[in-house]
Every structure is written in structure tokens, then in C-alpha cells.
Amino acid sequence: MLEVIATCLEDVKRIESAGGKRIELISSYTEGGLTPSYAFIKKAVEVVSIPIHVMIRPHAKSFTYTEEEIEMMKEDIIVAQKLGAAGVVLGVLNERNEVDEEKLADLLSVVDGINVTYHRAIDDIKNPVEAMSTLKKFHKVTHVLTSGGQGNIVENIPVLTEMQKVSDGQIQLVAGAGVTKENIKRLLDETGITQAHVGTAVREGKSCFSEIDLNLVQELVEIIK
């Protein structure tokens, strides 16, 4: 299953037309992805039928948030739900770079029947395998987007494999950050993960400012059929 990042309405349309199975909707690609606007979420949900997961991230400074920022994120989650998003993408760490369980529980308290992806904040955690066990306590967390920690995603295959084992089917892992048409099959085959996430890998010239290349999306969809 291929998830593709969209930063504008044209991206959204191109991803669906090329056979992408899910969209991660963001703004501010160069900052690692921030919460998209109300109007963008609304229109994106209207123009395609594939699921849209909306990024909930108020700033790019860190993955630690104040109580006020958590309240803002909760409001954004409620908005995304009302507009018809299939899921939200979020993550929160404490000052020790661990899953902030208290603040995560607070964010999840407003989630009502949609998917929740815990994003690559997990890759900033010293032991992402242990973090998977922590996330399993939260039954509203349905997906984890990860490259298996810092460094090269292919070199992290052993960690991704362990994370997949720990998830035990409760949480679906999504391999992302460094996924290419050259390594996607190996990544999924060797880890047992069935979902992949791409951004610049399917854009012309591998630039986040370029258009999505329909052929590249189609190639990846075909490879992981």
C-alpha cells in the first residue's frame, strides 16, 4: 500500500489518478510538514475518494509542545474529523525524547473513529522498538510512520523488522523517509511491513517544489502490488 505526501490540490488529484492508495496532507514541506489549512483539507476531501490523513503539527521547532499548543492540536484534529479526513498524523515527545504519554492521551481524547498515525517523532527516540511497546497502550494509534530510527532506512531493516514484530498486528507500520523504487520491495519483503510512504521519491528531480510524476507513482504501486 502506497501513501504519498500532498502539499497542494494538484498533488492530491495526481496521487489518486496515478493509483496512490492514501494521501498524507501537509503544508510546509521544507519544514518536515505542518498542519494544512482548513480550506485545503476541505477541498482535498471533496475532490478525491482515497483516504486522506492530515498532518497535525503546529511548528517545526521540535516534537515537544506546551499545553496551549496541545489544545491547538486538539482543535485541528476536531476540524480534520469534521471535514471528512480518514485520519490524522501526529507525534509528541517529552523533554527526555520519549513518547509523552500524558500529552498523547490528551490529543487522542478528541479522536473519534478515525485513524491515527504516530509520525517520525518515533525516529528521534533512542529505542524505537521500545517506543512501539509504549504506543501499543494507546488503542487509538492505528499506524506508525518510521524509518527505524536515525540514519539510512535500508540499514535500519533489522530495527524495522523488530518494530513490526512488536506491533503484532495491532499497529500498522508504514515505512517512510528514504523509500525509493530501488529499495521499496526489499524493505517490505524483509521487514514484513506492507505499507510505504513517499514524498520526493515520486517528484520530478526529487524536489519537493516539483510536480508529482505520475509514472513514478505508478511504478511504485506496481512494484508493491
C-alpha positions in Angstrom: 0.0 0.0 0.0 1.5 3.3 -1.1 0.9 6.6 0.8 2.1 9.8 -0.9 2.6 13.3 0.5 0.5 16.1 -1.0 1.2 19.8 -0.5 -1.4 21.2 -2.9 -4.7 20.3 -4.6 -3.0 19.3 -7.8 -0.8 16.8 -5.9 -4.0 15.4 -4.4 -5.6 14.8 -7.8 -2.4 13.4 -9.3 -1.8 10.9 -6.5 -5.2 9.4 -6.9 -5.1 9.3 -10.7 -1.7 7.5 -10.6 -3.0 4.8 -8.3 -1.8 6.0 -4.9 -3.8 4.4 -2.1 -3.6 7.1 0.6 -2.6 10.7 0.9 -0.7 12.5 3.7 -1.8 16.1 3.5 0.7 18.7 4.8 1.9 22.2 4.4 5.5 23.5 4.7 7.3 20.5 3.1 10.7 22.1 3.8 9.9 22.2 7.5 9.1 18.5 7.6 5.3 19.0 7.2 3.0 21.2 9.2 -0.8 21.3 9.6 -2.5 22.2 6.3 -5.2 24.9 6.1 -9.0 24.4 6.7 -9.8 25.2 3.1 -7.1 22.8 1.8 -8.4 19.9 3.9 -12.0 20.6 2.9 -11.3 20.8 -0.8 -8.9 17.8 -0.8 -11.5 15.6 0.8 -14.1 16.7 -1.8 -12.0 16.1 -4.9 -10.7 12.5 -4.2 -12.2 9.3 -2.8 -9.0 7.7 -1.4 -8.3 8.2 2.3 -6.6 11.4 3.4 -4.5 11.6 6.6 -4.0 15.1 7.8 -0.8 16.3 9.5 -1.3 17.8 12.9 1.9 19.7 13.7 1.8 23.4 14.8 5.5 24.1 14.3 8.8 22.6 13.3 11.0 23.5 16.3 10.6 20.2 18.0 8.1 17.5 18.9 7.6 18.8 22.4 4.6 21.0 22.9 3.2 23.3 25.5 -0.3 22.8 27.0 -1.6 25.6 24.8 -0.1 24.0 21.7 -1.7 20.7 22.6 -5.1 22.5 22.8 -4.5 24.0 19.4 -3.6 20.5 18.0 -6.8 19.1 19.5 -8.9 21.8 17.8 -7.1 20.9 14.5 -7.9 17.2 15.0 -11.6 18.0 15.5 -11.6 20.2 12.4 -10.0 17.4 10.3 -12.6 14.9 11.5 -15.5 17.2 10.7 -14.1 17.8 7.2 -14.0 14.1 6.5 -10.4 13.2 6.9 -9.8 9.4 7.2 -7.0 10.0 9.8 -4.6 12.4 11.4 -0.8 12.3 11.7 0.8 13.4 14.9 3.5 12.8 17.5 4.6 14.2 20.8 7.8 13.7 22.8 8.8 14.8 26.3 12.0 16.6 27.2 13.8 13.2 27.5 12.9 12.3 23.9 10.4 9.7 24.9 6.8 9.3 23.9 4.9 11.9 26.0 2.2 9.5 27.2 0.2 12.2 29.1 0.1 14.6 26.2 -0.6 11.8 23.6 -3.5 10.6 25.7 -4.8 14.2 25.8 -4.6 14.5 21.9 -6.3 11.1 21.5 -9.1 12.1 23.7 -10.8 14.0 20.9 -10.2 11.4 18.2 -13.5 9.8 17.2 -13.4 6.8 14.8 -10.6 7.9 12.5 -7.1 6.6 12.0 -4.1 8.0 14.0 -0.6 7.7 12.6 2.2 8.4 15.1 4.7 10.0 12.9 8.5 10.0 12.6 8.9 11.6 16.1 9.5 8.0 16.9 12.7 8.0 14.9 14.1 10.6 17.4 13.6 8.2 20.2 16.7 6.3 21.3 15.0 2.9 21.3 12.1 2.9 18.7 11.4 -0.8 19.3 10.7 0.0 23.0 8.6 3.0 21.9 6.4 0.7 19.8 5.5 -1.2 23.1 4.6 2.2 24.6 2.4 3.1 21.7 0.5 -0.2 21.9 -1.0 1.0 25.1 -2.9 3.6 23.1 -5.6 1.7 21.1 -6.5 4.8 19.0 -3.0 4.7 17.5 -3.5 2.7 14.3 -0.3 3.4 12.3 3.3 4.3 12.9 5.4 6.1 10.2 9.0 5.2 10.7 12.4 4.8 9.1 13.5 2.6 12.0 15.4 5.4 13.8 18.1 7.7 12.6 20.3 7.0 9.5 19.6 5.1 6.4 16.3 3.2 6.2 17.8 0.2 4.4 20.5 -0.1 7.2 17.6 0.1 9.7 15.9 -3.0 8.3 16.7 -5.1 11.4 15.1 -2.4 13.6 12.1 -2.1 11.4 11.7 -5.9 11.5 11.8 -5.8 15.3 9.3 -3.0 15.4 7.0 -5.0 13.1 7.2 -8.0 15.4 6.4 -5.9 18.5 3.4 -4.2 16.7 1.9 -7.8 16.4 -0.8 -6.6 14.0 -2.3 -4.1 16.5 -0.5 -1.1 14.9 0.3 -1.0 11.1 3.8 0.2 10.4 4.4 2.5 7.4 8.0 2.6 6.1 9.0 6.1 5.2 11.9 8.5 4.7 14.4 7.3 2.2 12.0 4.9 0.4 12.8 4.7 -3.4 11.8 2.5 -6.3 15.2 0.8 -5.9 14.7 -0.3 -2.3 10.9 -0.4 -1.7 10.5 -4.1 -2.5 13.4 -5.2 -0.3 12.2 -3.0 2.6 8.7 -4.5 2.6 9.8 -8.1 1.8 12.5 -8.2 4.5 10.6 -6.5 7.3 7.1 -7.8 6.7 5.7 -4.3 6.6 3.0 -3.8 4.0 2.7 0.0 3.7 5.2 2.5 2.3 5.3 6.3 2.4 7.0 8.5 -0.2 7.5 12.2 -0.9 10.2 13.5 -3.1 10.8 10.0 -4.5 7.8 10.5 -6.8 8.5 14.1 -7.7 10.3 15.4 -10.8 14.0 15.9 -10.0 13.4 14.6 -6.4 12.5 18.2 -5.4 9.6 19.0 -3.0 8.9 22.0 -5.2 8.3 19.9 -8.3 5.2 18.2 -9.6 4.4 14.7 -8.7 5.5 12.4 -11.6 2.5 10.1 -12.4 4.8 7.4 -13.9 6.9 7.2 -10.7 3.8 6.7 -8.6 2.5 4.1 -10.9 5.9 2.3 -10.9 5.9 2.1 -7.1 2.3 0.9 -6.9 3.1 -1.8 -9.5 6.3 -2.9 -7.6 4.5 -3.5 -4.3 1.2 -4.9 -5.7 
